[in-house]
Each structure stands twice: as structure tokens, then as C-alpha cells.
Amino acid sequence: QVELVESGGGLVQAGGSLRLSCAVTRSDSRIDDMAWYRQAPGKQREFVAGINTGGETLYADSVKGRFTISRDNARNTVNLQMNSLKPEDTGVYSCKVQTWSNNYWGRGTQVTVSS
């Protein structure tokens, strides 16, 4: 069983920045890959960024050069630094962590970018 707590969402003007954090508050398994996804109103959830235990990262084309994902393996946290935000970045951002047996999702945090 894994429990996740996300924080850092909010309202920001276009061009601004936000930092999201996701903490694994409970886990009975080693955490492998960690990632952020988002879901905009009326759209399907989409991959934003991911990071493995070795620190290798992967980004959606739409956020490359603007977002940075990082993790602290000792604290089991994953962060998403979002810069140069655009209105199309608006959505509910959820973290996902993978163990050897399952994927676990956080409840999500709202990010709203005004134009």
C-alpha cells in the first residue's frame, strides 16, 4: 500500500512559475519510477514528466524546456518545477508512483494559469 500527498498547486498568471511536490507518506514497497500527469477540463489525462530511480527524465514535448522534474530518493518525494506557464497548462496535476507490483496515484492538485 502506498499513500501520496501532493501540494503546490494554485492560480498564477501566464509566464509565472509554480512548484508541485508529491510525498510518499506511506509505502510498503520500494518506489521505482515517479511521474506527473495532468488532466485539462474536457480532455483525457496526459503524461507530463517522469523520472526513474537513476534520475533519468522524460518530458512531454509541450513542456520541454519549461518544466523540470526531480526526486529525492531518501525522502521519497518527487517535484515538478513549472516555469513560463501558459494558459494551456491549466489542469489537475497528479503524481503517479510505481512499485514492483502496482501503480499508485495521488488525488491531484489544481493548477490554473490565467492569460
Phi, psi and chi 1 to 4 in degrees:
 res  aa     phi    psi   chi1   chi2   chi3   chi4
   1 GLN       -  136.4 -172.6   69.1   23.4      -
   2 VAL  -130.1  137.1  172.3      -      -      -
   3 GLU  -120.9  137.9  -65.8 -179.8   -1.9      -
   4 LEU  -124.9  143.2  -53.4  173.4      -      -
   5 VAL  -129.7  120.5  176.3      -      -      -
   6 GLU  -101.7  153.3  -63.4  137.2  -32.1      -
   7 SER  -153.8  164.3   60.7      -      -      -
   8 GLY   107.2   -4.1      -      -      -      -
   9 GLY   -71.8  173.5      -      -      -      -
  10 GLY   162.4 -166.4      -      -      -      -
  11 LEU  -106.8  131.4  172.6   64.5      -      -
  12 VAL  -144.6  151.9   65.1      -      -      -
  13 GLN   -79.1  155.3  -72.0 -171.8  -27.5      -
  14 ALA   -55.3  137.2      -      -      -      -
  15 GLY    93.0  -11.1      -      -      -      -
  16 GLY   -84.8 -173.8      -      -      -      -
  17 SER  -132.0  152.3  -62.1      -      -      -
  18 LEU  -143.9  153.8  -76.8  174.4      -      -
  19 ARG  -125.6  120.9 -178.3  177.3  175.9   87.5
  20 LEU   -99.4  145.6  -54.3 -178.0      -      -
  21 SER  -131.0  147.2  -67.8      -      -      -
  22 CYS  -135.7  120.3  175.9      -      -      -
  23 ALA  -110.1  134.1      -      -      -      -
  24 VAL   -84.6  105.4  179.1      -      -      -
  25 THR   -88.9  -15.9   57.5      -      -      -
  26 ARG  -154.6  133.6  176.9 -171.3  172.5 -167.3
  27 SER  -157.5  135.5  176.3      -      -      -
  28 ASP  -107.5   11.3   55.7    6.7      -      -
  29 SER  -140.0  158.6  -60.4      -      -      -
  30 ARG   -67.1  140.0 -170.6 -169.2   74.7  171.0
  31 ILE   -88.6  126.5  -58.3  -61.3      -      -
  32 ASP   -98.4 -115.7  -66.1  -32.4      -      -
  33 ASP   -67.5  147.2  -66.2   -8.3      -      -
  34 MET  -129.0  147.5  -52.8  177.1   87.7      -
  35 ALA  -155.7  163.2      -      -      -      -
  36 TRP  -117.7  138.7  -73.2   95.0      -      -
  37 TYR  -126.1  164.3  -75.1   71.6      -      -
  38 ARG  -143.2  155.2   69.5 -174.6  179.5 -169.7
  39 GLN  -134.8  116.1 -174.2  167.6   20.5      -
  40 ALA   -85.2  157.8      -      -      -      -
  41 PRO   -56.5  128.0  -25.6   34.6      -      -
  42 GLY    76.9    6.6      -      -      -      -
  43 LYS  -123.2  164.3  -64.8 -173.5  176.7 -179.0
  44 GLN   -78.0  156.4  -69.5 -169.2  -18.4      -
  45 ARG   -64.9  140.6 -175.4  164.2   55.6 -169.0
  46 GLU  -132.1  151.7   64.4  175.3   -2.9      -
  47 PHE   -69.3  138.3  171.5   81.4      -      -
  48 VAL  -111.8  -55.2  175.2      -      -      -
  49 ALA  -160.0  151.0      -      -      -      -
  50 GLY  -141.4  158.4      -      -      -      -
  51 ILE  -148.4  136.9 -174.4  167.2      -      -
  52 ASN   -97.3 -177.2   64.2   15.1      -      -
  53 THR   -67.0  -22.3   54.9      -      -      -
  54 GLY   -87.9   -2.0      -      -      -      -
  55 GLY    92.0    3.3      -      -      -      -
  56 GLU   -72.2  137.7  -65.3  174.2  -38.0      -
  57 THR  -119.3  159.0   58.6      -      -      -
  58 LEU  -144.4  138.0 -175.2   65.9      -      -
  59 TYR  -130.3  148.8  -64.3   94.1      -      -
  60 ALA   -68.0  146.7      -      -      -      -
  61 ASP   -57.2  -33.2  -72.4  -16.8      -      -
  62 SER   -69.2  -16.1   58.5      -      -      -
  63 VAL  -118.0   -4.2  -52.9      -      -      -
  64 LYS   -56.6  134.6  -79.7 -178.6 -177.8  176.7
  65 GLY    84.9  -11.1      -      -      -      -
  66 ARG  -115.3  -35.6  -59.7 -172.5  -61.8  121.5
  67 PHE  -108.1  148.0  -69.2   10.6      -      -
  68 THR  -133.9  124.6  -57.4      -      -      -
  69 ILE  -100.2  141.9 -170.8  170.9      -      -
  70 SER  -146.7  163.6   61.5      -      -      -
  71 ARG  -145.0  154.5   66.9 -174.0  -73.4  170.1
  72 ASP  -119.3  103.7 -176.4  -29.4      -      -
  73 ASN   -66.8  -32.8  -70.5  -29.6      -      -
  74 ALA   -67.5  -34.0      -      -      -      -
  75 ARG  -101.1   -1.8  -61.9 -175.8  179.0 -175.6
  76 ASN    53.9   51.5  -90.1  -16.1      -      -
  77 THR  -125.5  151.8   58.7      -      -      -
  78 VAL  -131.7  136.1   59.8      -      -      -
  79 ASN  -120.7  155.3  -57.1  -55.4      -      -
  80 LEU  -133.3  108.4 -173.8   67.9      -      -
  81 GLN   -88.5  121.1  177.7   66.0   41.7      -
  82 MET  -116.4  115.5  -54.1 -174.6  -66.4      -
  83 ASN  -115.6  164.0  -61.5  -32.4      -      -
  84 SER    49.1   48.5  -57.7      -      -      -
  85 LEU   -65.5  146.8  -76.8  160.7      -      -
  86 LYS  -121.3  156.7  -55.6  175.4 -178.5 -179.7
  87 PRO   -54.9  -32.5  -29.8   37.4      -      -
  88 GLU   -72.9   -4.8   51.7  -96.7   42.5      -
  89 ASP   -83.4   -5.7  -66.2  -42.7      -      -
  90 THR   -61.2  137.0  -66.5      -      -      -
  91 GLY   163.6 -179.1      -      -      -      -
  92 VAL   -94.2  121.5  175.7      -      -      -
  93 TYR   -99.7  128.0  -75.7   68.6      -      -
  94 SER  -125.5  141.8  -58.5      -      -      -
  95 CYS   -95.4  150.5   68.0      -      -      -
  96 LYS  -131.2  134.0 -175.4 -172.0   82.3  170.5
  97 VAL  -123.2  149.0  -58.4      -      -      -
  98 GLN  -118.0  132.6 -178.2  177.8  -17.8      -
  99 THR  -110.7 -174.6   67.0      -      -      -
 100 TRP   -66.3  -20.7   69.3  -86.0      -      -
 101 SER  -117.4  -14.3   62.7      -      -      -
 102 ASN  -160.4  165.7 -128.6  -33.1      -      -
 103 ASN  -109.3  142.3  -67.5  -38.3      -      -
 104 TYR  -128.0  141.2  -62.9   90.0      -      -
 105 TRP  -118.7  144.5  -67.9   86.2      -      -
 106 GLY   -81.0  173.9      -      -      -      -
 107 ARG   -77.8  -21.4  -68.9 -174.7  176.3 -176.8
 108 GLY   102.5  153.9      -      -      -      -
 109 THR  -135.7  137.3 -176.7      -      -      -
 110 GLN   -80.6  132.4  177.2   69.1   43.3      -
 111 VAL  -121.2  124.1  170.3      -      -      -
 112 THR  -125.4  124.2  -57.2      -      -      -
 113 VAL  -113.5  117.8 -175.4      -      -      -
 114 SER   -92.7  148.7   62.7      -      -      -
 115 SER   -89.9      -   57.2      -      -      -
